[in-house]
Amino acid sequence: MILACLKWVTHPGEPHDERFAGISPADQSALEFALVQAAALGLGVTAVTVGPAGAEKVLRDALACGAQRAVRIHSAGTLSSCLLYTSPSPRDRTRPRMPSSA
C-alpha cells in the first residue's frame, strides 16, 4: 500500500469559502506519482488528509483518480504547516537536512 498525504487548501481569494477549496497542484502531482508507482508495483493507494468535513472533497477527488482508500483525520481548527525530520541518510554526513533556523 502506498500512502498519499494530501493537503486540503482554500483558494487564496476566498479563504473562508469551502466551495473553492481543494487539492493543491503539488499534491495532485504527488497523487499521480503515487498512482503510477502503485500500478507499477501492483499495490494500492490510500489517500489521507487532515481537516474539517469539507476536506472530504480532496478524498473524493483522489478516489475518482484511482485511489483505493481514503482517510480523513478530523481537525476543526486551523493547522499550520511544520517541518518534519525524516530518518538520516548517508548524504546527511555532508549536508544537514534541517534548516539552520530550526
N, C-alpha and C positions, 0 to 999 in steps of 0.2 A: 504494500500500500504506500502510495506517495501522498504526502500531506501538502496542500497548497494553502498557505496563510494569506488571506485576502483582507485588505483594509477597506472598510466602508467609509467613503469620503463624501462630503457635501460639496455642492457647486460653490465656487468662490463668491459668486454674486448673490447667492441665496443660501447663506449658511444655516438658516433655521427652517428651511423648507425641505422636508424629506422627499418630496416628489422629484427633486432634482439630484438626489444623492445616488451613489452607485459605486462601482468598482473603478479604481484609477487605471489609466493606461498602462502603468508599470505593472500593476497586479494582473491586468489582462494578459500581458506578455508572460508573466510568471505562470499563470494558469495554463496558457497554451503550451509552454515548455514542459510543465508537469504532465499534461495530457500526452504530449509526444513521447516523453520518456516512459510513461506508464505503458503506452501502446507498444513501444519497442521492447520493454521488459516483461510484458504480459501481466502487468499489475493494474490496480485500480487507483483512482484519485479521490481523496477526501478533501473537500473544501472547508476551511474554518474561518470564521470571522468573529469579531467581538463588537457588540453594540446593542442598541435597543431593537425592538421588533422590526423597525424599518430597515434594519441591516439585512433582513432576510432576502431582500431584493438581490443583493450580491450573491447569495447562495442559490437563489432560483436561476440567476444568470449562469452560474458555474454548472449547475445541473443540466441546463439547456445546452451548454457547450460540451458536455460529456462526462463530468464528474459523477462518480457512482454514489457518493455520500456527501452530506452537508451537515455541518455542526455550527450552531450559533451559541457563543458564550455570552450570556446576558450581562449587559452593563448599561445602567440607566444614566449614569453620569458621563461627563466628558473625560476622555482619556487622552493623555499626551503621549507622544512617541518617546521612546527611550532607546538608548544604545544597549545592545546585548553583546556580551562577550562569549564567544564560542570557544571550544576546546583548542588548545595550542596546536600549531602545525610547525613543520620544520622551518618554514620561512620566518616564523616569529623570532628565531635566533638573530636574524639580521634586521628585522623591521618590526617595531611594536604594532599591535593591532588596535590598541585603544588610542584615541586622540590624546594629545598632550594635555588638553584641558580637562580630561576626565579624572 
